[in-house]
Amino acid sequence: MLHIKFTACRIETSALMRLALPILGAQLAQAAMGTVDVMMSGHSSATDLAAVSVGASLWLPLMLFMTGTLMGLTPIVAQHMGAQQQGAIRPCVHQALWVALLLGLAAGVLIWLTAEPIFAYMSVPEAVAISSTRYLHAVAFGMPAVALYQALRAFSDGVNHTRPALWISLVGLAVNIPFNYLLIFGGDGVTSLIGVTIPGIRDLPALGAAGCGIATAIAMWVMCGCMAVYTRRARIYTPVQIWQEFSRPNLKLTMELLRVGLPIGVAIFTEVTLFALIALFIASFGEIVVAAHQVALNFTSLLFMLPLSLGMALTVRVGNTLGQGDGQRARFIAWNGIGIALVAALLIDIVLVIAAHPIVSLYSSNVEVRALASSLILLAAIYQISDALQVSMAGALRGYKDTRIIMLITLASYWLIGMAGGHLLGSGVSGVFAGLGVYGYWLGLIAGLSVASILLGWRLRHTAAKFC
């Protein structure tokens, strides 16, 4: 009996990792694009670096909201695939593309119209505000492309084909790097880099942050075009044929997508804004604290990509199995995946404990920043387990199309406990205790993530039992 269970776990773990590893690669490649933007703009000027950083804090939450909303397509497609209902997939994908186009256009217009007023309200220095506005106006043209790409990626993930997202993300990175350099530094920059003057490029002006925005938009459209071509020509998509007989907008199918996807988008947006607000609150603690916080958060966020990818893969595996009508196996797949995420969290903890000091030294030469960042990373080791559990449980629940509860649990855990509790611990209470500073906010995160994992575990147990 134990041998049979071990074999089943081994087979399912192998299937899950085949889906998760390409997703992990795609997530890291997309994160690398942001890193390249920051590094190259930083070598241009401090103003350009500030402009790109401030601008990214506005458009990235919008992009992640769109991504989360369109992720609702993945469990819909996965369940149809499991039920061998390929004919039902095409109209669902078409509705997702309509929604993506609308979201992308709305996001682009919103960025274009609100950038200047927001910077004026936030009293951003004039030079940074002007440069960041130009950067955002360029990125705005790429928002429809990134939305359409995410819809097609959600479809591809749903049919158990996650590798295209990896390869196309690498293509986007390969496009982003040279265009970034060319447009940020201009023809003179290219000439000084390679030592050769190229006719036609020599006279290009150095656009700084605006050039970075243009390069980002170009990469977005290239990725969108590659995914469109691939989904049209690759044989694996032949049974679905999403590019034939394009469907008109269908309210019923659109509402199903939004019912599943909109709570995901809201949950992701909530999480992103939570970390943004924490960064604002700790700004009053001084530049050493802010720098250490960002170093620790950046490093742990990269490691978090592994359990996040496992959660996204779990959505597909659970959805496929439910489509086949096997609720008992779907429950096994969900909890087996959560066990893998727990093992991944323990491995991440080992990395955090062993590599904290040498990794932090790569980020900063300041002794105070290193010391504080290292201690924060040790705190992060505590919440890795609850973080991995909550993200994998959320992924399994998405496979069941049970997404509204994820949003409610996220709002309650992150904001009422994580944010409010962290602010209370960090800032203290006048006349009662002075507060723990940045440590208080990190303790609030630990508490919020722990409560989220407990509540999501209870919900998954309840939901899975209904299908058995």
N, C-alpha and C positions, 0 to 999 in steps of 0.2 A: 504493500500500500504506500509506504514512504517512497519507494523507488518510483512508483507511478506519479506521485505528486512532484517529486524532484524533477522527473523528466518533463512533466507539463510546465513546471516553472522555467526550466531551461529553454524549452521551445518558445514559450511566450516571451521570455526575456530577450531572446535572440531576435524575434520578430519586432519587438518594441524598439530595440536598439537600432535595427536597420532603418526604422522610420526616424528615430530621434537624432542620430548622428548627423545626417544631412541638415536637419533643422538647426542643430547646434552650429554647424559650419556657416549656415546662412545668417544666423543671428550675430555671430562674431564678425562676419564680413561686413554686415551693415553697421555694426558698432565701430568697425575700423574706419568706415567712411567718415563718421563724425570725428574720430580721432585725427584723421588726416586733415580735415577742415581746420581743426583747432591748431594743429602743429604748423601748418603752412601759413595760416593767417597770423599766427604768433611771430613767425619769422618776417612777416611783412611790416607790421608795426603793432604797438600796444593798442592803438585805437582800433585797428582791424580785428585784433584778437577779441577785444571787448565787444565790438559790434557783432561778430559771429556768435560769440557766447550768449549775448543778450538776445539776439535774434532767434537762435536755436531754442531758447527757453520759451518762445512764443509758438513756433511752428511745430516743434516736436510733439507737444501734447495733442495738438489737432490731428497730426498724422497718426498718433497712437490711438486716438479715439476712433478714427476711420478704420484703422487696422482691426481693432477689437470688434467693431460693429460688423465688418465684413467677415470676420472669423466665424460668425454664425453660420456661414455657408458650409463650413467644413463638416460639422456633424450631420447636417441635412444631406449632403452628398454621400457621406460615409454610410449613413443608414440606407439610402437608396442603393448604394453599391452592394451592401451586404444582402439586401433583399432581391438582388438581380433586377432592379428596376432602372436600367440605364436610360430608358426613354423619359423618365421623370426628372432626370438630372439637368438636361439641357435648358428647359424653361426656368429652372431655379437659378442656374448660372447666369442666364440672361437678365433676370431681375436683379441679381447682385451687381451686374455690370451697370444697369441703369442707376441703381442706388449709388454705386461707386462714382459714376460720372457726376451725379447731383452733389454728392458729398465733396468731391474734389473741386468742383467749380465753386461751391459755397465756401469752402476753406480758402481757396485762392482769393476770392473777392473779400472775405473777412480779413485776411492778412493784409491785403492791399489797402483797405480802407481804415483799419484800426491801428496800424503800426505807429504812425506819427502821433495820434492822440494818446496812445498808451505811453509812449516815451515822454511826451510832455507831462502827463499826469505823474509819472514816476520820477520826474526831474532828472532824467538821464542827461549827462553832459552833451552839449550841442554837437560836437564833432562825432561822438559815438552814435548819437541818435540819427544824424544824417547818414552816416555810413551803414548803420544797421538797417535803416529804412530801405536803402538801395539794395542791400543784401536780401531782405525779406520780399521786396517787390520782384526780384529775380526768382527766388524760390517759389513764389506764388504760382508762377507759370508751370511748375512741375507738380503741383498738388493733384490735378486730375490724373496725371500719369501714375503717380504712386498709389492712388486709390484704385485705379483699374488694375494695376499690377497686383495689389493685395487681394482683389477679388479673384483673379485668375490663380494666384498662389493658393488661396483657400480651396478652390476647386481641385487643384492638383493634389494638395495634401489629402483631400477627402477621398480621392481615388487611390490612396496609398502610394503616391508618387511624389516623394518629398525632395528628391535630388535636384530637380530643376531650380528650386529656390536657392540651393547652394551655388550651383554653377552660374546662375544669372546674377546673384549677389556679387560673386567674384568678378563677373564682367562689369558690373556697375562700379566696383572698386577700381578695376583697371582703367575704366573710362574717367573716373573722378580724379585720379591722381594727376595724369598729364594735363587735363583741362584746368584743374586747380592751379597748377604751376604756371601754365601759359596765361591764364586770365588774371591771376593774382599779381604776378610779377611782370607780365607783358613780354614783348619781344626782347628787350634788354636783359631780362632775367633769364630767358632761355639761352641767349647768346653767352652770357657769363657762365651758365651751367655746363654747356657742351663745348664751348670754345669755338663754335662755328656759327657764322651768320647765315640764317636761312631766309631766302627771299620770300617776301609776303608775310613773314612772321615778325621780322625785325621792327616794323613800324607799329605793331600792336601796342596799345597803351597798357600800363599797369593799373588794373581796376581795383585791386585790394579786396575788401570784403564783398563788394558787388560782384567781382569776378568769381569769388567762391560760391556765391549764390547762383550765378549762371551755370557754373560747372555742376553744382548739385542738381539743378533742374535738367540739364542735359543727361546726367546719369540716370535720373528718374525716367525720362522718356526712353532712353536706350533699354533700360530694364523692362519697361512696359512693352516695348516693341519686341524684345527677345521672347518674353513670355507669351505674347500673342502668336508669334510665328511658331514657337515650339508647340503650343497647345493645338495649333492647326495641323502641324505636320507629323508629330510623333505618333507612332502606331498605337501606343498604349491608350491614347484617347479616342481611337477610331470608333469603338462601340458607342461613344457618347455624341461625337460630332457636334460640338457646341457652336461651331461657326456656320452651321447650316440652318436655314429657316429661322432667322433671328426673331425672337418673340417680342411683341409689344409689351409695354408696362402692364403688369397684372397685379391688382391690389391684393388679392388673396395671398399669392406667393410672396409678394413684397412684405406683407404684414407678418408672415411666418418668419422670414429672414430677420426682420426687425425685432420680433418677439424673442428670438434666440440671440441675435447679435447685439442689439442695443444695450442690454444689461452688461455684456462683456466690455463694450466700448466705454460705458460709464464707469465700470470697475477699474479699468486700466487708467482712464483719465483721472479718477480719484486717487489712485496710487501715485501717479506722476506728480500731481499737484501737491500731494502730501509731502513728498521729498523736497519739492520746490519751496514750500512754506517753511519747512524745518531749516533749510538753508538761509532763508530770510531772517528767521527768529534768532539763529545763532550768530548772525552778522554782528550783533552788539557785543559779543564776547571777545572780539578782536581778530586780527588777521591770522594769527597762529592757529587759533581754534578753527576758523573757517577753512584754512588750508588743510589742516589735519583731517577734518571732517570729510572734505572732498576727496582726499587721497584714500581714506579708508572706504568710503562709499564707492569710488570708482573701481577699486580692486575687488571688493566683494561683489559688486554688480557683474563684473566679468565672470566670476565663478558661478554666480547665480544662473547664468545662461544654461548650464547643464540641467538642473532640475526643471527650469522653464521649458526646455526642449522636450524633456520627458513628459511633462504635462501636456504639451501640444500633441505629442505622438499618442498619448493615452486617449485624447479626444477621438482620434481616428480609429484606434483599435476597438474602443468601447462602442463607438457608433456603428462600425462594420458588423460587429458581433450582434448587436441589438437588431440590426436590419435582417440578420439571418434568423431572428426569432429565438436566440439562445440567451435568455436572461441570466441563467445560472453561470454560463461561461463568461458573460460580460462582467459579472460581479467578481469572478476569479481574476480576470484580466485587470480590473480596476485596482484591486487590493495587491496583486502581484506588482503592478507598476508603482504603487505607493511604497511598497517594500524596497524596490530598486531605487526610488528617489531617496529613501532613508539611508540606504547604503552610500549613495552619492553624497549626501550631506555629511556623513561621517568621514568620507574621504576628503571632502572640502575642508572639514574641521582640521584634519591632520595637516593639510597644506597651509591653512591659516596659522596654525600654531608654530609650525616649523619655519615657514617662509616669511612670516610677518616682517621681521627686521630687515632682511636683505631686499625684499620687494619694496618696502617703504623707502629705502635708500635710493632707489631708482627714481622716485618721484620728487624727492627734495633733499637738499644738502643741509637744510636747517635742522639743528639738533633737537630743538623744542618741537618742531613739527613732526619729526620722526618719532619721538618718544610718545607724543599724544596719539598719533595715528596708529602706532603699534598697539597701544592699550585699547583703542576703539576697535581695532581688528579682532582683538581677543574677545571683546564683547560681542562682535559679529559672529564669532564662532558659536556663541550660545544660541543665537536665533537661527542658525543655518538649518537645524533640524525642523523647527516649526515652520520656517519659510519653505523648505522643500516639501514638507507634508501638505501645507495649504495650497501650494501651486499645483501639485500633482492631483490632489483631491478636486480642485477646481477644474482641472483638465478632464478628469473622469466625469464629473457632473456635466460638463459641456457635451460630452459624448451622449449623455442621456437627454440632451437639450434642456436641462434643468439649470438655467442661467440666471433667472431673476433672483433666486435666493443667494447666488454668489455676490450679486451686486449689493443686496441688503446686508449680508454678512461683512462684506468689504467696507461698506460705509460705516457700519457700527464699530467694527474692530479697529479700523485704521484711524477713523476720526474721533470717535468718542473715547476710545482707550489709547490708541497709539498717539494721536495728535494732542488731545486734551490732557491725557495723563502725562505725556512727555513734556508738555509745556508747563504743567504744574510742577513736575519733578525738576525740570531744568531751571525755571525762573524762580521757583519757590513761592512762599506765601508770606507776605509782610507780617512781621511780628511772630511768625511761627517757625519757619526755617529758611535759610538763605538760598536754597536750591543747589542742585548738583551740576549746573552748567550743561555742557554738551552731553555729559554722561546721562543726565536725566532724560534727554530726548532719545538717546539710544536705548535706555531702559524702557521707555514708552513704546518704542518699536518692537522690542522683545515681547512685551505684554500684549500688544495688539496682534502680532503675528501668532502668538501662542493661542489667544482666544479664537482667532480666525481658523486655525488648524483644528481646534476642538469642535467648533460649530460646523465646519465643513465636513469633518469626519462623521459627525452625527447625521448630517443631511445625506451624505453619500450612503451610509448604512440604511437609512430610511428609504431613499429612492431606489437603491439596488434591490431591496427586498420586494418592492412592488412588481418588479419584472421577473421574479423567480417563481 
